[in-house]
């Protein structure tokens, strides 16, 4: 799980206890892309249209909802159902081995119009395993996701938020933009539904929240309250992209 042993950063773009808490633009070539480099499927297009209708007014901007470590038979479909019921889209950072185990769930995410991103093959500590092992962890997940979905991710989240210059070089070689987070839901650390909702309530325009597709029913149960809370504050779930200013940004879907 990405967040295991982590605490939320004090502010976006800082590094806490030696662990990265920033959004990095890795490859200029990905500046206009997010989630997939290929055209969306008809199902994905339908999902996007539904999201635009449901979230027509976003006066205070957009935030990024993210779920790591799936797909997972204990939570993926329930998360998709909850998000679609609220007319929302999110970015799912995929663990390659889990994608191989549950390819139909990965395809369900794709069909629901969610953005599919890379979270390595086996959730290794990239800064500790050296090269070429770290590169292979990332490229292996790229290949797995491409094989199952027919599309190539352009977003990447390093496990545990651990990154360094070599990891970013690997990302650049693969055309990936690094995406970390500014709000940690702590769902991986046993947070209850209300704690997750309260964490989401701290988001402001441009925030990205870390949650997990890890079988946590508390995370699933939080979705409707997170979405209603965002709407009440004039915020909308948005799309994470590579911004021209040097970091990942959240824009309209």
RAPEJO-V438672 format. One line per field, one symbol per residue. ss: DSSP state (H for helix, E for strand, L for the rest). phi: phi as a letter, one per 40 degrees, with the letter a starting at -180 (. if undefined). psi: psi as a letter, one per 40 degrees, with the letter a starting at -180 (. if undefined). A space follows every 50 residues. Layout:
# RAPEJO-V438672
ss->???
phi->???
psi->???
This chain:
# RAPEJO-V438672
ss->LLLLLLLLLLLLLEEELLEEELLELLLHHHLLLLLELLLLLHHHHHHHHH HHHHLLLLLLLEEEEEEEEELLLLLHHHHHHHHHHLLLLLEEEELHHHHH HLHHHHHHHHHLLLEEEELLLLLLLHHHHLLLHHHHHHHHHHHHHHHHHL LLELEELLHHHLLLHHHHHHHHHLLLEELLLLEELLHHHLLLHHHHHHHH LLLLLLLEEEEELLLLHHHHHHHHHHHHHHHHLLLEELEEEELLLLLEEE ELL
phi->.dcdgbbcccacgbbbfgbcbabbccbccccbbagbcccccdcccccccc ccccbcbbcbhbbbcbbbgccaccadccccccccccgbbabbcccdcccc cbccccccccccgccbbcbgcbgccccbcgbcdcdcdccccdccccccbg bbcbbabcdggcaaccccccdcdcgbbcbbabbbcgccbgccdccccccc cccbdgcbbcbbcbgcccccccddccccccccbgbbcbbcbcccchacbb bcd
psi->hdeheiiiidiheihhfeihgihhhdhdeedeiicieiiiiddddddddd ddddgdhgdeaiihhihieaiheedddddddddddefiiihhhhhddddd dgdddddddddeeihhihfidefigdedeaieddddddddddddddddee ihieihhhieehiadddddddddefihhhbiehhdedefehidddddddd eeiiheihhhiigfehddddddddddddddddefiihahhihieeeiiih ii.
